[in-house]
């Protein structure tokens, strides 16, 4: 018999118990789960689509572990959690935010039942009007869509356009309180970030609960807490809780007379933060982008003479998602657009300068342009933990264009004697590829308010182009033909550009109310262009000798270093004051290799001060003042010493000796929101003064002259070259006023604008100031009393007064009027009658009278199916057949009246189907 020594047994038992103490918790660690229900406190019904954020509580911070949303039964589950202390945040629209502490020990599953009280907006940072139409949250104004009325299955742009102070122009661009909206996000996440116009035509109005207008800080400002006062206007669309999971979309097919057709489709899949959207468009009715789909080519104005007739094919895809376990938010979108535009223009031009003061030109042009564009963009936000964050935004873009132009014109004196006649044809192919991106790393240090951030960005682009040009020009002297010039050449262009930018910033708390930021920035840009011009032998189709004087090989390099410091003093809900100064030093190198090897350098040193202050009279009223400076560098096309005489009567050249511009900007904003009435008022005033502004120097001649040894400028021609000049300025005031008129169930929008521009030019060595005074006023009323009877009416007037010393008439005053009335009626259930009447009045100029136009569009539709989610419609566009494009312009040296072809009366038979399936991720279930 063998005996085991207790000296061996005791250590063995101790070691075994030690292993069990380790293994058992590890085994339990992989089995920890949290599950439960989210219910309303009032009646214990399920809260659908609530957002749950689970964070692990650590010693000095908390870090995001997982995110989830409740299903249609209000249930949720988190699996495979480690033991520890957690915080569960529950966020649902219309309910108060709830934070629940949870401690996981050895229990396999914890089951929770969480009841949410309704949101009474009781916290002091949030203010609501008595009608619950506006909620104020810091820099955010929130509007409840219950206070607006749209048609059934309307797009989001129809409800956004009713928000006080918001305007959407005919191209789909959105301005809010006088500022351009740069992004539209959905539930706080990126959504078609590269083009806000697509987002508004992708989302239907009926899934929107709230619309937020946000004066958004930069990511660095939000992370560091150093508010530099710079804002971007952003719209956040908050979806309804029961619309966060499911499928929705719209598809429409239309066929009309004269081979007119239109196909557009929008399909979306939402599953909490996971969003997929696919948009398609094809038509030959001038709907050139997604913002215009459904209009049938209808426009809010008639002065876009470049529009012509277009065929368009487009696609847009967006994918966005959050990955809570990896703490990553991802968004990416792809856009494709192919368009062919045929344009025919007729121009009457009167010249004003001394040597051309009695000259008049009549010009006709036919163009055929085919453009293709692919773009891919994205954004990745990685919150590593509460102290570290990365923000990455890549982008890619490819464009190509084929252009054919045929132009003819003749120039005469006021006594009808001829000066020149010209006939010119040109065609060209051009392709550009670019890619780039930026990445920002942000880190909080142990001391509160002490942060470091590093941003690097870069880009690269390449360009290839080729063209053929044939011009025959007749010149007259004393009304008799003097000579005929023929210009027949072929050109090849190859170029590239790249840039790099790096910025290092450090912030530090000085006291409770004051902070300091120091930063260093380095920027490098390099551009290269090689343009070769050859004689073109039309008889053989071959190129001849290189014309060195019309060719150029050029490289441009910039290096910039800047360093500066900013100080901020801020008291919450009271005052913010910031002052800063940067020193910038730049070095430019120009290398011209053809036709002669020339190397030039330029050295720039600048001090760039900035100042901003904000005073809050109350939580709903504030005044903000900003002063800033910046430099603007000339482009390679402006610097490149390249004589372009494809149009022998308008020869252009670059200037390698240009200085950079130095701009001073002052902006004042006053914002006031009335909590009781829901009224909003925003006034913006801005002034910009530019030193060394890059402007055109123009040589005009009524006789034939040589501008260079072998380059002749014919009678009635122009030679244009950029130069620097001081004294350019712009002053603008924009006022936006919105008011819900509850008694009449109407929303009122008023927008006013006044501006003064002082533009500069040099004509025949004489410095010219071209002053323009402009004004505009718009008023809009939208009904909100019934979805079956919707009315909207708007009136817009804009005027422009221009004057300079060259003009025989001291000043020209042009006034344009636009009246737009929309109706959508459902007098009999399931039958919809809609109309749009547009009245336009373009002010007269020269000897041309006012042009008055009435454009009437109308449709009759029948809703189909049990859910009334389909419609068959007959649509008529421009029923009065009065549409036209007219543009009247006054520049520093001429007045022009331009007309072009446009879409005329046509009819469509259309079928539309609206998809709505929420509460499931299975479309066919």
NUGUVO-834488 format. One record per residue (C-alpha): residue number from 1; z, x, y. Coordinates in steps of 0.1 Angstrom, whole numbers, plus 2048, in hexadecimal, padded with zeros to 3 digits. Layout:
BEGIN
   n  pz  px  py
 NUM   Z   X   Y
...
end
This chain:
BEGIN
   n  pz  px  py
   1 800 800 800
   2 7F7 80B 822
   3 80C 805 841
   4 7FE 804 864
   5 812 815 87E
   6 820 800 89B
   7 815 81D 8B1
   8 7F1 813 8A8
   9 7F6 7ED 8A7
  10 806 7E9 8C9
  11 7EA 7FA 8DD
  12 7D0 7E7 8C8
  13 7E0 7C5 8D0
  14 7E3 7CE 8F4
  15 7BF 7D9 8F6
  16 7B3 7B9 8E4
  17 7C7 7A3 8FD
  18 7B8 7B6 91A
  19 795 7B0 90D
  20 79C 78B 908
  21 7A8 789 92C
  22 787 797 937
  23 76F 786 91F
  24 77D 762 922
  25 779 761 948
  26 756 770 944
  27 74E 755 92B
  28 75A 73A 942
  29 748 74A 95F
  30 726 740 951
  31 731 71D 949
  32 73E 711 96B
  33 72D 6F2 979
  34 732 6DA 996
  35 724 6B7 995
  36 72A 697 9A8
  37 720 67A 9BD
  38 71B 676 9E2
  39 724 653 9EE
  40 728 641 A0F
  41 74C 63B A1A
  42 744 618 A26
  43 736 608 A06
  44 734 624 9EC
  45 70E 623 9EA
  46 6FB 642 9E0
  47 6F0 65A 9FB
  48 6CD 666 9F2
  49 6BF 687 9FE
  50 6E0 696 A0B
  51 6DE 6BB A0E
  52 6F9 6CF 9FD
  53 700 6F3 A04
  54 718 707 9EE
  55 727 727 9FC
  56 73D 741 9EB
  57 75C 749 9FF
  58 761 76F A01
  59 77A 785 A13
  60 769 788 A35
  61 74D 76F A32
  62 73C 754 A1E
  63 71A 757 A0D
  64 701 73D A03
  65 700 737 9DD
  66 6EB 718 9D8
  67 6DC 6FA 9E9
  68 6D3 6D8 9DB
  69 6CC 6B4 9E4
  70 6D9 694 9D5
  71 6C1 67F 9C0
  72 6BA 65A 9C4
  73 6DC 653 9B3
  74 6EE 669 9CC
  75 6F6 682 9B0
  76 6F5 6A8 9B1
  77 6FD 6C6 99B
  78 703 6EB 99E
  79 702 6FF 97E
  80 70C 722 972
  81 725 72B 98D
  82 73E 748 98E
  83 763 740 992
  84 76F 742 9B5
  85 774 72F 9D6
  86 757 71C 9E4
  87 74E 706 A01
  88 737 6E8 9FC
  89 726 6DB A1B
  90 717 6B8 A19
  91 6FE 6AE A34
  92 6EC 68C A35
  93 6DB 67C A52
  94 6F1 660 A61
  95 711 66D A52
  96 72B 686 A5D
  97 729 6A9 A4F
  98 743 6AF A34
  99 750 6D0 A27
 100 762 6D0 A06
 101 776 6EF 9F9
 102 772 6F5 9D4
 103 784 70E 9BD
 104 774 715 99B
 105 78C 723 981
 106 788 71E 95C
 107 77E 6F9 95B
 108 75A 6F5 94E
 109 74F 6DA 966
 110 75D 6CC 985
 111 753 6A8 98E
 112 755 69D 9B2
 113 751 67D 9C5
 114 74B 682 9EA
 115 74A 666 A03
 116 739 66B A24
 117 745 658 A43
 118 72A 64C A5B
 119 721 663 A78
 120 731 656 A97
 121 727 675 AAB
 122 74B 67B AB5
 123 74A 6A1 ABA
 124 749 6AC ADE
 125 729 6C1 ADB
 126 714 6A3 AD2
 127 70D 687 AEB
 128 6FB 666 AE5
 129 6ED 64D AFD
 130 6FB 62A AFB
 131 6DA 61E AEB
 132 6DC 63A AD1
 133 6BA 645 ADC
 134 6C3 669 AE5
 135 6DC 681 AD5
 136 6E3 6A2 AE8
 137 6EC 6C0 AD3
 138 6ED 6DF AE8
 139 6C8 6E9 AEE
 140 6BC 6CC AD9
 141 6B2 6A8 AE3
 142 6B1 690 AC5
 143 69E 66F AC5
 144 6A2 654 AAC
 145 680 646 AA1
 146 68F 623 A9E
 147 68A 622 AC4
 148 664 626 AC0
 149 64A 610 AB0
 150 62B 61B A9E
 151 611 60B A88
 152 617 609 A63
 153 60E 62A A52
 154 609 63B A74
 155 609 661 A76
 156 626 675 A86
 157 613 67C AA6
 158 614 657 AAF
 159 63A 657 AB0
 160 63D 67A AC0
 161 626 66F ADC
 162 63E 654 AE6
 163 65C 66B AEC
 164 665 66D B11
 165 655 68D B1F
 166 63E 694 B02
 167 618 696 B06
 168 5FD 69C AEC
 169 5DB 6A5 AFA
 170 5B8 69D AEC
 171 5B9 6BE AD7
 172 5DB 6B5 AC7
 173 5EF 6CF ADC
 174 612 6C3 AE2
 175 627 6C9 B02
 176 64B 6BE B06
 177 65B 6BD B28
 178 63F 6D1 B36
 179 641 6ED B1B
 180 629 6F4 AFF
 181 637 6EC ADC
 182 633 70C AC7
 183 63F 6FF AA6
 184 646 6DF A93
 185 660 6E2 A77
 186 66C 6C8 A5E
 187 691 6C4 A55
 188 697 6E6 A66
 189 67D 6F8 A50
 190 65B 707 A57
 191 63E 6EF A52
 192 61A 6F9 A5B
 193 62A 711 A74
 194 608 721 A7C
 195 5FA 700 A8A
 196 612 6E5 A97
 197 5F5 6CD A9A
 198 5F1 6CB A75
 199 615 6C2 A6F
 200 612 6A3 A85
 201 5F4 696 A72
 202 604 69E A50
 203 625 68B A54
 204 625 665 A56
 205 63B 655 A71
 206 64D 63E A58
 207 660 65B A47
 208 66E 668 A67
 209 692 660 A71
 210 697 677 A8F
 211 682 68D AA5
 212 693 6AB AB6
 213 686 6BE AD4
 214 695 6E1 AD1
 215 696 6FD AEB
 216 697 717 ACF
 217 6A6 739 AD2
 218 697 757 AC1
 219 6A3 760 A9E
 220 6B4 77F AAC
 221 6C6 76B AC7
 222 6D2 751 AAE
 223 6DF 76D A97
 224 6EE 784 AB0
 225 6FC 769 AC8
 226 6EC 77C AE5
 227 6DA 760 AF8
 228 6BE 770 B0B
 229 6B3 74F B1B
 230 691 74F B0A
 231 687 72F AF9
 232 66A 720 AE5
 233 665 6FB AE5
 234 667 6EF AC1
 235 666 6CC AB2
 236 67B 6C5 A93
 237 672 6A7 A7F
 238 690 699 A6B
 239 685 684 A4D
 240 697 666 A41
 241 6B0 66D A24
 242 69E 657 A0B
 243 67C 668 A14
 244 686 68C A0C
 245 67A 689 9E8
 246 659 67B 9DE
 247 633 679 9E6
 248 621 66C A04
 249 600 670 A15
 250 5E0 65F A22
 251 5BC 661 A18
 252 59E 651 A2A
 253 579 650 A22
 254 560 643 A3C
 255 53A 63E A3D
 256 526 633 A5A
 257 503 630 A6A
 258 4EE 64E A73
 259 4FC 661 A55
 260 51F 662 A65
 261 53C 669 A4C
 262 560 673 A4C
 263 578 67D A30
 264 59C 687 A36
 265 5BA 689 A1F
 266 5DF 693 A22
 267 5F5 696 A03
 268 619 6A1 A04
 269 634 6A8 9EA
 270 658 6AA 9F6
 271 675 6B4 9E0
 272 692 6BD 9F7
 273 689 6DE A07
 274 66A 6E2 9F1
 275 64C 6D5 A04
 276 627 6D6 9FA
 277 60C 6C8 A11
 278 5E6 6C8 A0C
 279 5CF 6BC A28
 280 5A9 6B8 A25
 281 58F 6AF A3F
 282 569 6AB A40
 283 554 698 A59
 284 537 699 A71
 285 547 684 A8D
 286 556 6A0 AA2
 287 579 6A0 A92
 288 57B 6C5 A93
 289 59F 6CA A88
 290 5BC 6B7 A77
 291 5CA 6AC A99
 292 5AA 697 A9F
 293 5A7 686 A7D
 294 5A4 661 A7F
 295 598 661 AA3
 296 573 660 A9A
 297 56B 679 AB5
 298 57D 665 AD0
 299 58C 67A AEC
 300 5A3 676 B09
 301 58A 686 B21
 302 566 68F B25
 303 565 6B1 B35
 304 562 6C7 B16
 305 53D 6D0 B19
 306 540 6EA AFC
 307 548 6CF AE3
 308 525 6C3 ADA
 309 520 6B5 AB7
 310 535 6C3 A9A
 311 536 6C2 A74
 312 558 6CE A68
 313 568 6D6 A46
 314 58C 6E0 A45
 315 5AA 6E5 A2E
 316 5CF 6ED A34
 317 5EA 6F4 A1A
 318 60F 6F9 A20
 319 62B 703 A08
 320 64F 707 A12
 321 66F 709 9FE
 322 692 716 9FE
 323 6A1 72B 9E3
 324 6C7 729 9E7
 325 6D0 740 9CB
 326 6BB 75C 9DB
 327 6C4 74F 9FF
 328 69F 74E A08
 329 68A 736 A1C
 330 665 739 A17
 331 648 728 A28
 332 623 72F A26
 333 603 71D A32
 334 5DE 722 A2E
 335 5C3 714 A45
 336 59D 712 A41
 337 584 705 A5A
 338 55E 705 A59
 339 54C 6F5 A76
 340 528 6F3 A83
 341 523 6E8 AA7
 342 503 6E0 AB9
 343 505 6DF ADE
 344 4EB 6D7 AF9
 345 4F6 6DD B1D
 346 4E5 6D8 B3F
 347 4F4 6EB B5D
 348 4EE 6E8 B82
 349 4FE 706 B95
 350 500 70C BBA
 351 50A 730 BC5
 352 521 736 BE2
 353 521 75B BE9
 354 50F 768 C08
 355 4F1 777 BF6
 356 4EE 759 BDF
 357 4FA 73E BF6
 358 4D9 72C BF6
 359 4D2 72F BD1
 360 4D2 714 BB7
 361 4CE 717 B91
 362 4C4 6FE B77
 363 4CC 708 B53
 364 4C8 6F9 B31
 365 4D7 707 B11
 366 4D6 6FE AEC
 367 4EF 70E AD5
 368 4F6 70C AB0
 369 517 71C AA5
 370 526 71E A83
 371 54A 72A A80
 372 55F 731 A61
 373 584 739 A61
 374 59E 741 A47
 375 5C3 747 A50
 376 5E2 74D A3B
 377 604 74F A4A
 378 628 74D A3E
 379 64C 753 A45
 380 669 760 A2F
 381 68D 75D A3B
 382 6A7 76F A25
 383 6CB 76B A2D
 384 6D9 787 A18
 385 6FC 77C A21
 386 70F 771 A40
 387 70A 794 A4F
 388 6E6 79D A47
 389 6C5 78B A4B
 390 6A0 793 A48
 391 683 77F A58
 392 660 788 A4D
 393 63F 777 A5B
 394 61E 784 A4D
 395 5FB 777 A57
 396 5D7 77B A4D
 397 5B7 76E A5E
 398 592 770 A58
 399 578 761 A6F
 400 552 762 A70
 401 539 752 A87
 402 513 74E A89
 403 506 745 AAB
 404 4E3 73C AB8
 405 4DD 736 ADD
 406 4BD 72C AEF
 407 4C0 72C B15
 408 4A8 726 B31
 409 4AE 724 B57
 410 49D 727 B78
 411 4AC 731 B9A
 412 49F 725 BBB
 413 4A8 726 BE0
 414 4B0 708 BF3
 415 48C 706 BFF
 416 481 704 BDB
 417 472 726 BDA
 418 477 737 BB8
 419 48D 756 BB2
 420 48C 759 B8D
 421 485 748 B6C
 422 494 753 B4B
 423 490 749 B26
 424 4A8 759 B0E
 425 4B1 756 AE9
 426 4CD 768 AD7
 427 4DD 766 AB5
 428 4FB 779 AA7
 429 512 77C A89
 430 536 786 A8D
 431 553 78A A75
 432 577 794 A7A
 433 593 79B A62
 434 5B7 7A0 A6D
 435 5D9 7A2 A5D
 436 5FC 7AA A69
 437 620 7A0 A69
 438 643 7A6 A75
 439 664 7AC A64
 440 686 7AA A74
 441 6A6 7B7 A65
 442 6C6 7AA A75
 443 6EA 7B7 A6D
 444 70C 7AC A7A
 445 726 7C8 A7B
 446 74B 7C3 A76
 447 753 7BE A9B
 448 74B 79B AA6
 449 72C 79A ABC
 450 721 7BD AB1
 451 6FE 7BA AA2
 452 6E0 7D0 A9B
 453 6BD 7C4 A95
 454 69C 7D6 A8E
 455 67A 7C6 A92
 456 65A 7D6 A87
 457 638 7C6 A89
 458 614 7D2 A83
 459 5F1 7C5 A83
 460 5CE 7D0 A79
 461 5AC 7C1 A81
 462 588 7CA A7A
 463 569 7BB A8B
 464 544 7BD A81
 465 528 7AD A96
 466 503 7AE A99
 467 4EB 79D AB1
 468 4C7 798 ABC
 469 4BE 790 AE0
 470 49C 788 AEF
 471 499 780 B14
 472 47B 77B B2A
 473 482 779 B4F
 474 469 773 B6C
 475 472 77F B8F
 476 463 772 BAF
 477 45F 781 BD1
 478 455 76B BEE
 479 44F 74F BD5
 480 435 764 BC2
 481 43A 773 BA0
 482 444 797 BA4
 483 44C 7A3 B81
 484 455 799 B5D
 485 471 7AB B4A
 486 475 7A9 B25
 487 496 7B2 B14
 488 493 7B4 AEE
 489 4B0 7C6 ADC
 490 4C6 7C6 ABD
 491 4EB 7CF ABE
 492 505 7DA AA4
 493 52A 7DA AAB
 494 546 7E8 A95
 495 56A 7E9 AA0
 496 58E 7E9 A95
 497 5B0 7E6 AA5
 498 5D3 7EC A99
 499 5F6 7EB AA8
 500 61A 7F2 AA0
 501 639 7E7 AB2
 502 65D 7EF AAB
 503 67C 7E2 ABC
 504 6A1 7EC AB7
 505 6BC 7D7 AC7
 506 6E2 7DA AC8
 507 6FA 7C0 AD5
 508 71F 7C4 ADE
 509 73A 7AD AEA
 510 74A 7BA B0A
 511 762 79D B0F
 512 767 779 B06
 513 74B 76F B1E
 514 735 78D B22
 515 71D 7A0 B0A
 516 706 7BE B0C
 517 6E5 7C4 AFB
 518 6D2 7E5 AF9
 519 6B0 7E9 AEB
 520 694 802 AE5
 521 670 7FA ADF
 522 651 80E AD4
 523 62E 800 AD3
 524 60D 80F ACA
 525 5EA 7FF ACB
 526 5C9 80F AC1
 527 5A7 7FF AC5
 528 584 80C ABC
 529 562 7FD AC3
 530 53F 80B ABC
 531 523 7F7 ACC
 532 4FF 802 AC5
 533 4E1 7F2 AD6
 534 4BE 7F7 ACA
 535 49B 7ED AD5
 536 490 7D1 ABF
 537 46C 7D0 AB3
 538 464 7AB AAF
 539 442 7B3 AA0
 540 450 7C5 A82
 541 474 7B8 A82
 542 481 7DB A83
 543 498 7ED A9C
 544 48C 808 AB2
 545 49D 824 AC5
 546 4C2 824 ACE
 547 4C7 81B AF3
 548 4E4 831 AFB
 549 4EB 823 B1D
 550 4F0 801 B0E
 551 505 80F AF1
 552 529 81A AF0
 553 542 82A AD9
 554 565 826 AE6
 555 589 82C ADA
 556 5A9 820 AED
 557 5CD 82A AE4
 558 5ED 81D AF4
 559 610 82A AEE
 560 62E 819 AFE
 561 653 821 AFF
 562 66C 80B B0F
 563 692 80A B10
 564 6AA 7F3 B22
 565 6CA 7E0 B24
 566 6D5 7BC B2B
 567 6F6 7AE B35
 568 700 78A B30
 569 71D 775 B3C
 570 721 753 B2D
 571 73B 737 B2D
 572 734 71C B14
 573 727 6FB B23
 574 72A 70A B46
 575 716 729 B51
 576 701 745 B43
 577 6F5 763 B57
 578 6E0 77F B4A
 579 6D2 79F B5B
 580 6BD 7BA B4A
 581 6A7 7D8 B52
 582 68E 7EA B3C
 583 67B 80A B43
 584 658 80C B34
 585 642 82A B31
 586 61E 828 B24
 587 603 840 B1D
 588 5DE 836 B19
 589 5C2 84B B0A
 590 59E 841 B0D
 591 583 854 AF9
 592 55E 84B B00
 593 547 85C AE8
 594 526 84B AF0
 595 511 84E B06
 596 526 86B B13
 597 546 87A B07
 598 561 872 B20
 599 587 873 B1B
 600 59E 863 B34
 601 5C4 85E B34
 602 5DB 848 B48
 603 601 848 B4C
 604 615 829 B54
 605 63A 826 B5D
 606 64A 805 B64
 607 66D 7F6 B6B
 608 66F 7D3 B5C
 609 68D 7BF B6A
 610 697 79D B5D
 611 6B0 784 B6A
 612 6BA 761 B5D
 613 6D6 748 B64
 614 6DF 726 B57
 615 6F8 70E B66
 616 702 6EE B53
 617 70E 6D3 B6A
 618 717 6BF B4B
 619 70D 6BE B27
 620 6EE 6A9 B31
 621 6E3 6BB B50
 622 6DB 6DF B57
 623 6C8 6F7 B6E
 624 6B8 717 B61
 625 6A8 734 B75
 626 695 751 B65
 627 684 76F B74
 628 671 788 B5E
 629 656 7A3 B60
 630 63D 7AF B47
 631 61E 7C6 B45
 632 5FC 7BB B37
 633 5E4 7D5 B2A
 634 5BE 7D2 B2D
 635 5AA 7CA B0E
 636 591 7E2 AFE
 637 575 7CB B0A
 638 581 7CF B2E
 639 585 7F5 B2A
 640 565 7FD B17
 641 54A 80B B2D
 642 52E 7F8 B1D
 643 510 7E9 B30
 644 507 7C7 B21
 645 4E6 7BB B2E
 646 4DE 7A1 B14
 647 4DC 789 B32
 648 4C9 79D B4B
 649 4D5 787 B67
 650 4FA 78B B5E
 651 500 7AF B54
 652 524 7B9 B4B
 653 536 7DA B47
 654 55A 7E6 B3F
 655 571 7FC B54
 656 584 818 B42
 657 599 81E B61
 658 5AB 7FD B62
 659 5D0 7FC B68
 660 5E8 7E5 B55
 661 5F3 7C5 B66
 662 617 7C1 B72
 663 623 79D B73
 664 641 78D B84
 665 64C 76B B77
 666 666 752 B84
 667 66E 732 B72
 668 686 717 B7C
 669 68F 6F9 B65
 670 6A4 6DB B6C
 671 6AC 6C3 B50
 672 6BF 6A3 B51
 673 6C4 689 B36
 674 6D6 668 B3D
 675 6EC 65E B1F
 676 6EE 639 B2A
 677 6C9 631 B2F
 678 6B9 64B B19
 679 6A5 658 B37
 680 69A 67C B37
 681 68E 692 B54
 682 682 6B6 B52
 683 674 6C9 B6F
 684 664 6EC B6B
 685 659 702 B88
 686 649 724 B83
 687 63A 73F B98
 688 626 75D B8C
 689 61A 77A BA1
 690 604 795 B91
 691 5FF 7B8 B9E
 692 5E0 7CB B93
 693 5D1 7AA B86
 694 5B1 7B1 B72
 695 596 79D B83
 696 570 79E B85
 697 55C 7B2 B9E
 698 53A 7A2 BA2
 699 51B 7AF BB2
 700 503 794 BBC
 701 4E0 79B BC8
 702 4C2 788 BD5
 703 4AB 7A6 BCF
 704 4A5 7BD BB2
 705 4BC 7DB BB1
 706 4C6 7F7 B99
 707 4EB 7F6 B91
 708 4E8 815 B7B
 709 4CC 82F B78
 710 4B9 81B B5E
 711 4C9 7F8 B60
 712 4B8 7E0 B78
 713 4C9 7C0 B85
 714 4AE 7A6 B8E
 715 4AE 78F BAD
 716 4C8 774 BA9
 717 4DC 788 B90
 718 500 792 B8C
 719 511 7B3 B81
 720 535 7AD B76
 721 550 7C7 B70
 722 576 7C4 B6D
 723 58C 7D4 B88
 724 5B1 7D2 B93
 725 5BC 7BE BB1
 726 5DD 7B3 BC0
 727 5E7 791 BCC
 728 5E0 779 BB0
 729 5FB 75E BAC
 730 601 73C B9D
 731 61B 722 BA6
 732 621 703 B90
 733 639 6E5 B90
 734 63A 6CE B71
 735 650 6AF B70
 736 656 69A B51
 737 668 679 B52
 738 66E 661 B35
 739 680 640 B35
 740 685 625 B1A
 741 682 603 B2B
 742 697 5EF B13
 743 693 5CD B23
 744 66D 5CE B20
 745 66D 5E2 AFF
 746 658 5FE B0F
 747 659 624 B11
 748 64E 633 B32
 749 641 656 B36
 750 639 667 B57
 751 62C 68A B5B
 752 623 69B B7B
 753 614 6BD B83
 754 60C 6D1 BA2
 755 5FF 6F4 BA3
 756 5F0 70E BBA
 757 5DA 72B BAD
 758 5CF 749 BC1
 759 5B4 759 BAC
 760 5A3 77A BB6
 761 581 788 BB4
 762 56B 7A2 BC5
 763 548 798 BCF
 764 531 7B2 BDD
 765 54F 7C8 BE4
 766 560 7AC BF8
 767 582 7A1 BEB
 768 583 77B BE6
 769 5A1 764 BE2
 770 598 744 BCF
 771 5B4 72B BD7
 772 5B8 70C BC2
 773 5D1 6F0 BC8
 774 5D4 6D7 BAB
 775 5E8 6B8 BA3
 776 5EB 6A0 B87
 777 5FF 681 B7F
 778 600 66D B5F
 779 613 64D B56
 780 616 63E B33
 781 625 61E B25
 782 629 617 B00
 783 636 5F7 AF0
 784 652 5F7 AD6
 785 658 5D2 AD0
 786 644 5CD AB0
 787 630 5E0 A96
 788 617 5C4 A95
 789 610 5C5 ABB
 790 60E 5E8 AC9
 791 601 5F0 AEC
 792 5FE 610 AFF
 793 5EF 618 B20
 794 5ED 639 B34
 795 5DE 644 B55
 796 5D7 667 B60
 797 5CA 675 B80
 798 5C3 69A B87
 799 5B5 6AA BA7
 800 5AA 6CC BB0
 801 5A4 6DA BD3
 802 593 6FC BD4
 803 589 713 BF1
 804 57F 737 BF8
 805 56E 749 C15
 806 54C 74A C04
 807 546 725 C03
 808 531 714 C1D
 809 547 6F5 C18
 810 56B 6FE C21
 811 579 6ED C02
 812 570 6D8 BE5
 813 586 6BB BD8
 814 57F 6AD BB5
 815 593 690 BA7
 816 592 683 B83
 817 5A1 663 B76
 818 5A8 658 B52
 819 5B5 636 B47
 820 5BC 631 B22
 821 5C7 611 B11
 822 5CF 60D AEC
 823 5D7 5EE AD8
 824 5DF 5E7 AB3
 825 5E3 5C3 AAA
 826 5EB 5B0 A8A
 827 5E6 58C A95
 828 5E1 580 A71
 829 5F5 590 A55
 830 5E2 5AD A45
 831 5C6 5AD A60
 832 5C7 5C8 A7A
 833 5B3 5CA A9A
 834 5B4 5EB AAE
 835 5A3 5F7 ACE
 836 5A2 614 AE6
 837 593 611 B08
 838 58E 630 B1D
 839 583 630 B41
 840 579 652 B51
 841 570 65A B74
 842 564 67D B7C
 843 564 686 BA1
 844 544 68F BB2
 845 53B 6B3 BBD
 846 51D 6C2 BCE
 847 504 6A6 BD1
 848 50F 696 BB1
 849 522 674 BB3
 850 540 669 B9F
 851 539 662 B7B
 852 54A 643 B6C
 853 54C 63E B47
 854 55A 623 B30
 855 55F 62C B0B
 856 56A 610 AF4
 857 574 615 AD0
 858 57F 5F8 ABA
 859 586 5F0 A95
 860 58E 5D2 A7F
 861 5A1 5D9 A5E
 862 5AF 5C6 A40
 863 5CE 5D3 A2F
 864 5CC 5D4 A09
 865 5E3 5D4 9EA
 866 606 5C6 9E5
 867 616 5E2 9FA
 868 5FC 5DF A15
 869 5F7 604 A13
 870 5D1 604 A13
 871 5B9 5F8 A2D
 872 593 5F3 A30
 873 587 5F5 A54
 874 567 5F2 A68
 875 568 609 A86
 876 552 60C AA4
 877 552 62A ABB
 878 544 62A ADF
 879 539 606 ADC
 880 52C 606 B00
 881 518 626 AF8
 882 524 637 B18
 883 534 657 B0C
 884 52A 678 B1E
 885 537 69B B23
 886 539 6A7 B48
 887 54A 6C5 B56
 888 54C 6CD B7C
 889 559 6F0 B85
 890 55F 704 BA4
 891 563 72A BA0
 892 565 747 BB8
 893 53F 749 BBD
 894 52F 728 BB1
 895 532 703 BAB
 896 524 6F4 B8B
 897 51D 6D2 B7C
 898 519 6D3 B56
 899 510 6B8 B3D
 900 50D 6BA B18
 901 505 6A6 AF9
 902 520 691 AE9
 903 526 678 ACD
 904 517 656 AD5
 905 51D 634 AC7
 906 521 630 AA1
 907 533 61B A87
 908 548 623 A68
 909 554 610 A4A
 910 575 620 A40
 911 58D 61D A22
 912 5B0 62B A27
 913 5CB 62E A0C
 914 5EF 638 A14
 915 605 648 9F9
 916 62A 642 9F9
 917 63F 64A 9DA
 918 663 655 9E1
 919 681 65D 9CC
 920 66E 66F 9B0
 921 65C 690 9AB
 922 645 680 992
 923 627 671 9A4
 924 61B 65D 985
 925 63D 650 979
end
